Amino acid sequence: ADVTTRILFDLDSGDMQPEHWVDLAGAVHAALTVEAFDGVVIVHGTDTMAYGASALALMLGPLPRPVVFTGAQRPLTEVRTDARQNLVDAIFAATLPVPEVSIAFASRVLRGARAMKRDAWSLASFDSPNCAPLVELGIDVEVAGHVRPAAPLAPFDPRLEPRVLAVRVFPGLDPELVRGALRAGVKGLVLEAYGTGNLPKLSGSL
């Protein structure tokens, strides 16, 4: 690959905020239109990589070419680092017919809006529950059949609502705490309910 690099931010991924995602999405949109790259690779810290990949997948919509996030569990300067292989895999994935926002990590390419970091100590720290990998990078390269087809890039829409609160429902959750959040100006509320979506109906009802 012929790689052109650009540094947008120099900060820990734990400090990434929605306004950074807007800037990042705008830069990616420009790279796919004005400069017409074959693909885009985003090197990102692992703590909030799944959040960033989800945000860009939803902000950019259908894509004509790949946008691939990657990072590492161990620093590039260490002997036992996963950074080199993840970066090679991400750049390779950006040349494949996988026009989606994805995460390349531990020899797999996962759909960005379906990925999560589920293990802080493993080199294979990302997974995609209920959605098989888009690409498996082993001896052979296996591109899955559920990869979305390429589509024209839509005009960039920078709107993103940050005043959204996610609340995990648990036994004993005081509904007044949720009402207090709504009074504080929450624009959207996501309730992480039990099982398939059950909520308490009697004591502590929401």
One Martini backbone bead per residue (centre of mass of N, CA, C, O) as a GRO file, in nm:
protein
  206
    1ALA     BB    1   0.100   0.034   0.017
    2ASP     BB    2   0.015   0.378  -0.015
    3VAL     BB    3   0.098   0.594   0.251
    4THR     BB    4  -0.089   0.844   0.421
    5THR     BB    5  -0.036   1.076   0.682
    6ARG     BB    6  -0.238   1.183   0.978
    7ILE     BB    7  -0.272   1.408   1.254
    8LEU     BB    8  -0.540   1.488   1.471
    9PHE     BB    9  -0.459   1.346   1.750
   10ASP     BB   10  -0.295   1.375   2.095
   11LEU     BB   11  -0.459   1.130   2.275
   12ASP     BB   12  -0.628   0.967   2.485
   13SER     BB   13  -0.906   0.773   2.434
   14GLY     BB   14  -1.044   0.853   2.711
   15ASP     BB   15  -1.070   1.169   2.585
   16MET     BB   16  -1.280   1.115   2.395
   17GLN     BB   17  -1.525   1.296   2.207
   18PRO     BB   18  -1.778   1.381   2.004
   19GLU     BB   19  -1.614   1.613   1.863
   20HIS     BB   20  -1.397   1.417   1.757
   21TRP     BB   21  -1.580   1.245   1.575
   22VAL     BB   22  -1.657   1.472   1.386
   23ASP     BB   23  -1.370   1.533   1.285
   24LEU     BB   24  -1.307   1.246   1.190
   25ALA     BB   25  -1.543   1.213   0.990
   26GLY     BB   26  -1.466   1.455   0.812
   27ALA     BB   27  -1.184   1.345   0.726
   28VAL     BB   28  -1.286   1.084   0.598
   29HIS     BB   29  -1.480   1.205   0.394
   30ALA     BB   30  -1.260   1.365   0.243
   31ALA     BB   31  -1.079   1.118   0.168
   32LEU     BB   32  -1.324   0.980  -0.006
   33THR     BB   33  -1.344   1.238  -0.203
   34VAL     BB   34  -1.120   1.448  -0.261
   35GLU     BB   35  -0.874   1.213  -0.247
   36ALA     BB   36  -0.952   0.917  -0.318
   37PHE     BB   37  -0.912   0.680  -0.144
   38ASP     BB   38  -0.923   0.331  -0.099
   39GLY     BB   39  -0.863   0.389   0.213
   40VAL     BB   40  -0.903   0.389   0.582
   41VAL     BB   41  -0.688   0.440   0.867
   42ILE     BB   42  -0.737   0.412   1.228
   43VAL     BB   43  -0.546   0.511   1.495
   44HIS     BB   44  -0.638   0.372   1.819
   45GLY     BB   45  -0.747   0.347   2.112
   46THR     BB   46  -0.910   0.088   2.297
   47ASP     BB   47  -1.115   0.208   2.503
   48THR     BB   48  -1.290   0.383   2.248
   49MET     BB   49  -1.309   0.236   1.970
   50ALA     BB   50  -1.605   0.132   1.958
   51TYR     BB   51  -1.733   0.410   1.974
   52GLY     BB   52  -1.600   0.537   1.723
   53ALA     BB   53  -1.696   0.325   1.517
   54SER     BB   54  -1.997   0.369   1.563
   55ALA     BB   55  -2.012   0.669   1.502
   56LEU     BB   56  -1.902   0.654   1.207
   57ALA     BB   57  -2.105   0.454   1.093
   58LEU     BB   58  -2.354   0.648   1.145
   59MET     BB   59  -2.247   0.917   1.009
   60LEU     BB   60  -2.163   0.794   0.715
   61GLY     BB   61  -2.269   0.532   0.634
   62PRO     BB   62  -2.255   0.438   0.343
   63LEU     BB   63  -1.981   0.292   0.150
   64PRO     BB   64  -1.723   0.273  -0.100
   65ARG     BB   65  -1.503   0.227   0.134
   66PRO     BB   66  -1.279   0.155   0.363
   67VAL     BB   67  -1.292   0.172   0.737
   68VAL     BB   68  -1.014   0.128   0.969
   69PHE     BB   69  -0.965   0.019   1.281
   70THR     BB   70  -0.682   0.045   1.518
   71GLY     BB   71  -0.455  -0.121   1.757
   72ALA     BB   72  -0.330  -0.185   2.098
   73GLN     BB   73  -0.217  -0.350   2.395
   74ARG     BB   74   0.081  -0.299   2.304
   75PRO     BB   75   0.340  -0.130   2.249
   76LEU     BB   76   0.543  -0.077   1.975
   77THR     BB   77   0.828  -0.086   2.148
   78GLU     BB   78   0.769  -0.370   2.210
   79VAL     BB   79   0.836  -0.691   2.158
   80ARG     BB   80   0.534  -0.784   2.261
   81THR     BB   81   0.362  -0.677   2.008
   82ASP     BB   82   0.043  -0.601   1.828
   83ALA     BB   83   0.078  -0.350   1.641
   84ARG     BB   84   0.200  -0.448   1.375
   85GLN     BB   85  -0.015  -0.656   1.287
   86ASN     BB   86  -0.262  -0.472   1.304
   87LEU     BB   87  -0.161  -0.266   1.093
   88VAL     BB   88  -0.129  -0.457   0.859
   89ASP     BB   89  -0.422  -0.560   0.860
   90ALA     BB   90  -0.560  -0.283   0.819
   91ILE     BB   91  -0.430  -0.210   0.549
   92PHE     BB   92  -0.526  -0.461   0.405
   93ALA     BB   93  -0.834  -0.420   0.457
   94ALA     BB   94  -0.836  -0.140   0.292
   95THR     BB   95  -0.809  -0.331   0.009
   96LEU     BB   96  -1.078  -0.450   0.045
   97PRO     BB   97  -1.422  -0.553  -0.018
   98VAL     BB   98  -1.498  -0.354   0.271
   99PRO     BB   99  -1.747  -0.107   0.289
  100GLU     BB  100  -1.668  -0.038   0.609
  101VAL     BB  101  -1.680   0.003   0.939
  102SER     BB  102  -1.393  -0.114   1.121
  103ILE     BB  103  -1.213  -0.375   1.313
  104ALA     BB  104  -0.866  -0.447   1.348
  105PHE     BB  105  -0.809  -0.756   1.536
  106ALA     BB  106  -0.658  -1.040   1.577
  107SER     BB  107  -0.720  -1.141   1.267
  108ARG     BB  108  -0.977  -0.946   1.262
  109VAL     BB  109  -1.286  -0.820   1.110
  110LEU     BB  110  -1.512  -0.587   1.243
  111ARG     BB  111  -1.799  -0.450   1.294
  112GLY     BB  112  -1.816  -0.142   1.429
  113ALA     BB  113  -2.134  -0.139   1.531
  114ARG     BB  114  -2.068  -0.451   1.678
  115ALA     BB  115  -1.839  -0.377   1.866
  116MET     BB  116  -1.629  -0.488   2.153
  117LYS     BB  117  -1.472  -0.457   2.459
  118ARG     BB  118  -1.407  -0.767   2.662
  119ASP     BB  119  -1.074  -0.755   2.705
  120ALA     BB  120  -0.798  -0.613   2.881
  121TRP     BB  121  -0.571  -0.879   2.856
  122SER     BB  122  -0.610  -0.950   2.569
  123LEU     BB  123  -0.524  -0.952   2.233
  124ALA     BB  124  -0.831  -1.054   2.193
  125SER     BB  125  -1.039  -0.793   2.288
  126PHE     BB  126  -1.239  -0.820   2.048
  127ASP     BB  127  -1.595  -0.827   1.970
  128SER     BB  128  -1.907  -0.973   1.792
  129PRO     BB  129  -2.198  -1.013   1.888
  130ASN     BB  130  -2.409  -1.161   1.655
  131CYS     BB  131  -2.145  -1.101   1.454
  132ALA     BB  132  -1.960  -1.191   1.224
  133PRO     BB  133  -1.688  -1.164   1.076
  134LEU     BB  134  -1.578  -1.008   0.786
  135VAL     BB  135  -1.273  -1.106   0.853
  136GLU     BB  136  -1.030  -1.370   0.807
  137LEU     BB  137  -0.677  -1.381   0.916
  138GLY     BB  138  -0.493  -1.627   0.788
  139ILE     BB  139  -0.365  -1.810   0.563
  140ASP     BB  140  -0.621  -1.708   0.471
  141VAL     BB  141  -0.875  -1.501   0.313
  142GLU     BB  142  -1.196  -1.434   0.469
  143VAL     BB  143  -1.485  -1.319   0.320
  144ALA     BB  144  -1.783  -1.242   0.403
  145GLY     BB  145  -2.129  -1.244   0.298
  146HIS     BB  146  -2.224  -0.982   0.500
  147VAL     BB  147  -2.111  -0.772   0.339
  148ARG     BB  148  -2.149  -0.469   0.240
  149PRO     BB  149  -2.218  -0.282  -0.012
  150ALA     BB  150  -2.138  -0.052  -0.212
  151ALA     BB  151  -2.172   0.314  -0.177
  152PRO     BB  152  -2.250   0.617  -0.195
  153LEU     BB  153  -2.154   0.910  -0.065
  154ALA     BB  154  -2.279   1.110   0.156
  155PRO     BB  155  -2.339   1.382   0.287
  156PHE     BB  156  -2.215   1.559   0.545
  157ASP     BB  157  -2.326   1.512   0.893
  158PRO     BB  158  -2.239   1.673   1.206
  159ARG     BB  159  -2.462   1.567   1.373
  160LEU     BB  160  -2.451   1.534   1.745
  161GLU     BB  161  -2.588   1.390   2.038
  162PRO     BB  162  -2.457   1.408   2.375
  163ARG     BB  163  -2.743   1.402   2.549
  164VAL     BB  164  -2.689   1.087   2.647
  165LEU     BB  165  -2.825   0.812   2.845
  166ALA     BB  166  -2.700   0.524   3.010
  167VAL     BB  167  -2.896   0.260   3.177
  168ARG     BB  168  -2.860   0.014   3.408
  169VAL     BB  169  -3.069  -0.225   3.505
  170PHE     BB  170  -3.150  -0.283   3.854
  171PRO     BB  171  -3.205  -0.397   4.148
  172GLY     BB  172  -3.313  -0.091   4.310
  173LEU     BB  173  -3.375   0.117   4.112
  174ASP     BB  174  -3.435   0.452   4.127
  175PRO     BB  175  -3.653   0.635   3.942
  176GLU     BB  176  -3.560   0.922   4.040
  177LEU     BB  177  -3.287   0.919   3.896
  178VAL     BB  178  -3.405   0.925   3.611
  179ARG     BB  179  -3.575   1.180   3.644
  180GLY     BB  180  -3.333   1.365   3.706
  181ALA     BB  181  -3.200   1.337   3.428
  182LEU     BB  182  -3.437   1.457   3.270
  183ARG     BB  183  -3.433   1.734   3.420
  184ALA     BB  184  -3.123   1.794   3.321
  185GLY     BB  185  -3.148   1.741   2.982
  186VAL     BB  186  -3.209   1.486   2.847
  187LYS     BB  187  -3.249   1.363   2.507
  188GLY     BB  188  -3.157   1.059   2.577
  189LEU     BB  189  -3.266   0.715   2.666
  190VAL     BB  190  -3.092   0.419   2.772
  191LEU     BB  191  -3.213   0.093   2.848
  192GLU     BB  192  -3.061  -0.171   3.023
  193ALA     BB  193  -3.207  -0.457   3.027
  194TYR     BB  194  -3.336  -0.751   3.072
  195GLY     BB  195  -3.248  -0.968   2.859
  196THR     BB  196  -3.510  -0.905   2.620
  197GLY     BB  197  -3.644  -0.634   2.791
  198ASN     BB  198  -3.694  -0.635   3.085
  199LEU     BB  199  -3.900  -0.484   3.345
  200PRO     BB  200  -4.013  -0.358   3.617
  201LYS     BB  201  -4.366  -0.348   3.743
  202LEU     BB  202  -4.356  -0.292   4.041
  203SER     BB  203  -4.116  -0.259   4.218
  204GLY     BB  204  -3.940  -0.010   4.070
  205SER     BB  205  -4.084   0.117   3.845
  206LEU     BB  206  -4.042   0.260   3.504
   0.00000   0.00000   0.00000
